[in-house]
Amino acid sequence: TMDLKESCPSVSIPSSDEHREKKKRFTVYKVLVSVGRSEWFVFRRYAEFDKLYNTLKKQFPTMSLKIPAKRIFGDNFDPDFIKQRRAGLNEFIQNLVRQPELCNHPDVRAFLQMDNPKHQSDPSEDEDERSGRKLNSTSQNINLGPSGNPHAKPTDFDFLKVIGKGSFGKVLLAKRKLDGKYYAVKVLQKKIVLNRKEQKHIMAERNVLLKNVKHPFLVGLHYSFQTTEKLYFVLDFVNGGELFFHLQRERSFPEHRARFYAAEIASALGYLHSINIVYRDLKPENILLDSLGHVVLTDFGLCKEGIASSDTTATFCGTPEYLAPEVIKKQPYDNTVDWWCLGAVLYEMLYGLPPFYCRDVAEMYENILHKPLVLRPGISLTAWSILEELLEKDRQSRLGAREDFLEIQKHPFFESLSWTDLLQKKIPPPFNPNVVGPDDIGNFDAVFTEEMVPYSVCVSSDYSIVNASVLEADDAFVGFSYAPPSEDMFS
């Protein structure tokens, strides 16, 4: 029995989650299983625990096994009931693994996924050795970034809340178990990305993020990794809320506040242009505020890498309201597309609606291409002039066409501002988002924050196990996983 005893895992049920399938709701319990140096999750419904209990009860009638009773009346999704049921199931499963003849029963081993080859390991090897061995034998061409970094995996994090949504996936607030720090983890579904042939955008996002680590107004990427089905970006958690969120609540901003944001945005764009990147997708949803109220640009999926200022590019993408005329016409474009977008965002901050806005997208495109810019009174002459110069339909006559960011800096609209102080964050932000702590999500849209974290974020394809690691990477995303080199490589 000694050998049997040693092979019994330690188990616990740290949490449960609600799941929907074919319009039916059910609760899924997350079982953490540890054997030696291996650890994984198994997701099981109450009915599966019940089936296992009945099987064992028949075979071991003398053993005192208990499981929480089925509920005939009342709400099965009542939080107190689920908490109580989870505690009862936890006790049941811990009781199983205390008894060698039970924990080695084939049904128990299958229930805990103990014989899944993914979980087999030689306890004398540490994880890095195993990873290295697997890598060398199966996937030499996967570039995991600078050597010597630990291999990230979804189970390194507790995923707490959905804080944003995009066409490829979700952004989640996550707490890293190792140090309790909060991060925003962007989780993208590979199959959707692949279906949309957007791989280049995603790789561009990663590559742009890598270059951005050190700029004060650009979100920093800590590292990225992949599982068989998903790509993960571990980003700074910026919790002052989207500029869009504050703009919706206040309708428009006073000029001094709009100037401050426009300057921080322009500074970030100028920096991107200096490393040959056109941002292309500037809009309030992609402009976040940090906990003090400074701007942080995010969502680099639409950036175009490797554009030297003399080059132009002709791919069509972006957000309808903010598309520059040359983009709509599918003409080549360059850095000046970002200055048009800066004008569009500044216009919306001052007036509460984008320029040329119309519910009918075709009509709005017509307006962008042909309708003269209409500026209403109530703004200063310098604001009037910068809007006219940024929202110039001919990109070669647009502000920024000759000297890029330098022209923006020199414009009288920004005369009252010290660009050096701005970059060093010495100018106090005009608005404080009043963030309570590192996990405060009060500045995020309730549409997202009330949504549950999908448990598939931490699961592999058959949704019964989680052992998703960087080693399951697909060749389509070779070069995706990244862990930052030591500090001195950036300085």
GIUR-V358020 format. One record per backbone hydrogen bond with DSSP energy under -1.0 kcal/mol. NH is the residue of the N-H (numbers start at 1). CO is the residue of the C=O. Records with the same first field share a line. If there is no record, write none. Layout:
NH->CO, CO
//
This chain:
5->1
6->2
7->3
8->5
10->34
12->32
17->28
19->26
21->24
24->21
26->19
28->17
29->44
30->15
31->42
32->12
33->40
34->10
35->38
38->35
40->33
41->466
42->31
43->464
44->29
49->45
50->46
51->47
52->48
53->49
54->50
55->51
56->52
57->53
58->54
59->55
60->56
63->60
65->63
78->75
82->78
83->79
84->80
85->81
86->82
87->83
88->84
89->85
90->86
91->87
92->88
93->89
94->90
95->91
96->92
97->93
99->96
102->99
103->99
104->100
105->102
109->105
110->106
111->107
112->108
113->110
114->109
116->113
119->116
120->117
125->122
130->126
131->127
132->128
133->129
134->130
135->131
136->132
137->133
138->134
139->135
142->139
156->153
157->154
158->175
160->173
161->173
163->171
164->171
166->169
170->187
171->164
172->185
173->161
174->183
175->158
176->181
177->156
180->176
183->174
184->235
185->172
186->233
187->170
188->231
189->168
190->229
193->189
194->190
195->191
196->192
197->194
198->193
202->198
203->199
204->200
205->201
206->202
207->203
208->204
209->205
210->206
211->207
212->208
215->212
218->215
219->297
222->234
224->482
225->232
227->230
231->188
232->225
233->186
234->223
235->184
236->220
240->289
243->287
246->242
247->243
248->244
249->245
250->246
251->247
252->250
253->349
258->254
259->255
260->256
261->257
262->258
263->259
264->260
265->261
266->262
267->263
268->264
269->265
270->266
271->267
272->268
273->269
274->270
276->273
277->272
278->304
286->283
287->284
288->296
289->241
290->294
293->290
296->288
297->217
298->286
303->300
304->278
307->276
311->308
313->333
322->319
323->320
327->324
328->324
329->325
330->327
331->326
333->313
337->334
338->335
340->336
341->337
342->338
343->339
344->340
345->341
346->342
347->343
348->344
349->345
350->346
351->347
352->348
357->354
364->360
365->361
366->362
367->363
368->364
369->365
370->366
371->367
384->380
385->381
386->382
387->383
388->384
389->385
390->386
391->387
397->394
399->389
401->398
404->400
406->403
407->404
409->405
410->406
411->408
414->411
415->412
417->414
422->418
423->419
424->420
425->422
426->421
440->437
444->441
448->445
449->445
450->446
451->448
457->454
458->455
459->456
460->465
463->460
466->41
472->469
473->470
477->474
478->475
480->477
482->224
484->222
489->486
490->487
//
